[in-house]
Structures are given as C-alpha cells and as structure tokens.
Amino acid sequence: MKVSVIVPMYNVEAYVGACLDSLKAQTLQDMEVILVDDGCTDDTAKIAQSYVDQNPSLFTLFHKENGGLSDARNFGIPHAKGEYIAFLDSDDFVEPTFYEKMLQKIEEGHDIVVCDIEYWYEEAEKRHVMKGLSSWPADTIQKKAMLSPMFAWNKLYKASYFQGEKGYRYPVGTWYEDIPVTTMLFARAKSIGYVEESLVHYRQREGSIMSEKSPRVKEIFGVMELVRKNFKEAGLYEEYYDELEYLHIEHLRLYGMFRFVRSDYWEECFDESEQVMLRNFPNWRGNKYLENLNFKNQLFLDYYSKGTAWIFNYRIKEGE
C-alpha cells in the first residue's frame, strides 16, 4: 500500500459527500481512505457507510466517541497501512490527481511534499490560492517551509514519522493543533518537495470549528508555548530562532491579531501577545522576514496599539 488518507469526520453531512467523491475519483489506485467517525450526531456516518458499501477496497470506516479533530486523526494513524500518510478534513475536497502527483514527487527522494491551496468559497469571485511553500528567500528549504502554511492536509508524509512509540501525534483538546506537529516535521525533514498546483480546496463556510467569536481563539497562546518547548527540547530553538520569531509574529501580532479583533476577547489577547513577545522575542520588530510583508501588513505591525486600535479594528470589521 502506497498512500493512507485519514479523514476525521464530525457532523458534516452537507459536505462529506463532496469530500468522499473527490477521494473516490483519485487517479492513484494504490491507496486507502480511513474514515473516522468522531461521534457524529447527524447523518455523516451513515453517508460514509454508503461509500464503504460501494467501494470497500478503498474506504474503511471506524467509529469512536467524540474527542475532537486531533483525537480522530491520532485514532486513524495506527490503522494506516501505507508507506505514506496524508490527512484530509471532511468538509474539504481535492483534485483527482492530488495523491498521484504528491506520490510522484515524494518518491523523488523527499520526506514531505506540500502543494498549493485554494481557499474555496461558494462565491467563485472570492476564491483565491495560497502558496503551499513560501516564496520568501531563506537559507534552507526547511526554513522556507517554516514560513509556509502549517495545515496538515496539503501535505504527504513518510509514514515513519508517525510510527512507533516516538511517532508524532496531534495535541488533543486545542485549536491550532497542526502548528506544533508541522513545525517539527519541517525542521526534522531532510528533504521537502513542492507541487506548485492548488490541488486541495479548503472550504470556507459558516459554522466551522474555527469560529472567530469563540473564546477558544485564546488557545493559540498555549499552542505557541508548546512550539517553543518542542524546539528547545529538540535542541533546534537557536537554529530556527528567526523562523520561530516570525511564526509568533504571524500568529500573535499579525493575522492572529485580525482574528482577535473579530472576537470579544481582543484586549485580553492583545495584552497576552504583548507579554509573550516581550518575554521571548523582545527584538521582534527587527525580524529579517518582515521586509517581505506587503505595505498594509507592515503598517499594521508598526502602528497597531491600544491607542490606535479603534481605527484598525473598525477597518478590519468593515471588511468582513
């Protein structure tokens, strides 16, 4: 078996059919799809079972009590038989050639392969592509990857990363669970490949688990603390200091701040972000990667404060 795709599912009856149709349509034949019913209370599992019944050589369905996205991914990992592992969220869908092209690239001698991502909206004019590998200059491909999207599902990995007692697992019970695992995988990979095509469609929808109104937006602080801890314990903190510093800027001071602003917790999150950066990256404004940001983002970083927040917050919310 070449590729195992793990698909956690929780109450996505309106979307799971499109996801599974895209997996059924794959041009790669030597693959399996592990469906994990994470305690669904709607018809998601029933729909998934119909795909298993139609194609039992491709789909396998497991049921478990609800434990969240990470717990469902982790549950699926020991069941994977493939040389390579991929993850796919059950409300997203992929191009028919996705896994074939990713497999071809990883078998050129890479440990991990990434591809571009389409942010998919119902309104076609809002759809746009995010590069899976940053175009910014960096000393190594690993450091370039550290500046790239941390999603688990636009990637194909050697299964060995997830096998054995020391195999990677996603932290359970938190949002932003991809970040601690993806950062370490990138840092430890000997070689990273890139398929420069948007082969994954990342569905943007109402009611997704990453609702910005939830108090769980604050969980990013615990996740970033875990990232720092992981890199220090691995002896990689100094080697990747600039990249880790930028990662914190992105998630606590820039795009993360846009999320905070849209929540009811922006002042609390602003204060915490100030303290985290002061304690860990006191000279963050001199980070070498900031020169790559566009003018609007540089302006935001330079001038956003509690005194000017009302101006920026109004413009951010106005753009919703």
Secondary structure, DSSP 8 states (H G I E B T S, - for coil): --EEEEEEESS-TTTHHHHHHHHHT-S--SEEEEEEEES-SSSHHHHHHHHHHH-TTTEEEEEE----HHHHHHHHGGG--SSEEEE--TT-EE-TTHHHHHHHHHTTT-SEEEEEEEEE-SSGGG-EEE-SS--S--SSHHHHHHTS---STTEEEEGGGG-STT-----TT-SSTHHHHHHHHHHH-S-EEEEEEEEEEEE--TT-TT-TTSGGGGGHHHHHHHHHHHHHHTT-TTTTHHHHHHHHIIIIIIHHHHHHHHSS-HHHHHHHHHHHHHHH-TTGGG-TTGGGS-HHHHHHHHH-STTTHHHHHHHHHHT-
